[in-house]
Amino acid sequence: MKKALILASVVASTFWFSCKDDHVVTSVDKDLESAITASSPSGDISHYIMPESDDYANLPNQDVKNPVTAAKVELGRMLFFETGIGLNPKYPVSKQAYSCSSCHVPSMSFTAGRFQGIADGAVGFGDHGESRVKNQHYNGSEVDAQGARPLPTINLTYVTNALWAGSFGSYGTNVGTESVWNLDTLTALNHKGFEGLEANNQRALVVHRQVINKNITDSLGYTAMFDAAFPDIPENERYSLKTGAFAIAAYFRTILTNQAPFQRWLKGDYAAMNDQQKRGAVLFFTKAGCNNCHNSASLNNMRYEGVGVNNLFQSPYDVFRTDINDARNLGRGGFTKNPDDNYKFKVPQLYNLKHFGFYFHGASKTSLRDVVEYFNKGIPENTVIPASQISKNFKPLGLTAEEMDDLTEFLENGLYDAQIERYAPSQVMSGNCFPNNDSQSKLDMGCN
């Protein structure tokens, strides 16, 4: 028995000091493993490992009314990029000219390529959505623009309540908020007992002026895909915004940054990150205290914290449909109507931030180094926000310039899945261009 224990110890040590590519584990690898283990709610680094995208059974937070299947994922993948369902624009000039992905561009890690997303009411694309501008036929109040910087549609299987304020979803953090659901015709969807993605997507298809019905699925060629995805739903209910929303939710749960260097390191490829990224990761889980808020596999959290940043209307950019009176400026409080929730926003995931270009809900920072410096100083930039609403975790960190460099490198490259565009289709059933189908976007994208 003693010999067996000694042999097991030798095998374990051998595994720790070498991996499949013969990379020798260094002291910083050991420090990182210790820091992650100490931070993990399960006491194990596996807490931070994402499943494979097609490992449907292990995708967390699924809606029991909408279990993920391959047929739903494929339908949702097509609908998300389908400009053919953009059939309810403010003006006919924009008919079939935009899609969900107008504000969630794959090459920009599924966020807008600019400070504010615009679907209906805009034209142009540039290289990654950065050149999208208001259509001259629209005034600013008529465009479909988001009042806060759009969150990326990646790693959403770790989100239970959608949007910065967590406004959608019947469960999770919304248990106990039932009294405010009827204050808005859209949040009334929460009474139907859906998870956040399913509820929010139904809202989104309406707000973003899209249409799905049997005539449209027939004309665009999607009817058979709806049949395959929802065989148990009666035909008279099968081709609808609800089923479309369910399919997109299933697709969302599979968009995972599971090929990022940090994910590969967690799975045993110790050469996946360089030493600077590893040092930055150690800081993330120790001195910088990022893990105090960002502590899931996607490094998000279903909590709402105030870090005192400016709102989108306070930015120097030409923004639409938001101003000082926008309830979205209050974050969680704008939804719950509880003053204690004011200026607190959902803790977002941290993967693939590298090319975002604009950070925080108000786009007040333009680089990850700016973000790191902001947290290191621990001084709110928005003087309107009372000190009582600022998170206790937002305080000076005392990082040196070198440590800020290391942390930035981890956030920028250690958490970057360079193959994220693998989740986009090569074409949609309508044959239209996507993510936009207006004449300027088609010219920009070289799409005929």
TARAKA-V598776 format. One record per run of one state. SS is the DSSP state (A for helix, B for strand, O for the rest). FROM is the first residue (numbers start at 1). TO is the last residue. If there is no record, write none. Layout:
SS;FROM;TO  SS;FROM;TO
This chain:
O;1;1  A;2;17  O;18;26  A;27;39  O;40;44  A;45;48  O;49;55  A;56;58  O;59;69  A;70;81  O;82;82  A;83;85  O;86;91  A;92;94  O;95;99  A;100;102  O;103;104  B;105;105  A;106;108  O;109;110  B;111;111  O;112;117  B;118;118  O;119;121  B;122;123  O;124;132  B;133;134  O;135;144  B;145;145  O;146;155  A;156;158  O;159;161  B;162;162  O;163;167  B;168;168  O;169;171  A;172;174  O;175;177  A;178;183  O;184;186  A;187;192  O;193;195  A;196;207  O;208;213  A;214;220  O;221;222  A;223;229  O;230;234  A;235;238  O;239;240  A;241;252  O;253;260  A;261;266  O;267;274  A;275;285  O;286;289  A;290;292  O;293;300  B;301;305  O;306;311  A;312;314  O;315;326  A;327;330  B;331;331  A;332;336  O;337;338  A;339;341  O;342;343  B;344;347  O;348;358  B;359;359  O;360;364  B;365;365  O;366;367  A;368;377  O;378;386  A;387;389  O;390;400  A;401;414  O;415;419  A;420;423  O;424;438  A;439;445  O;446;448
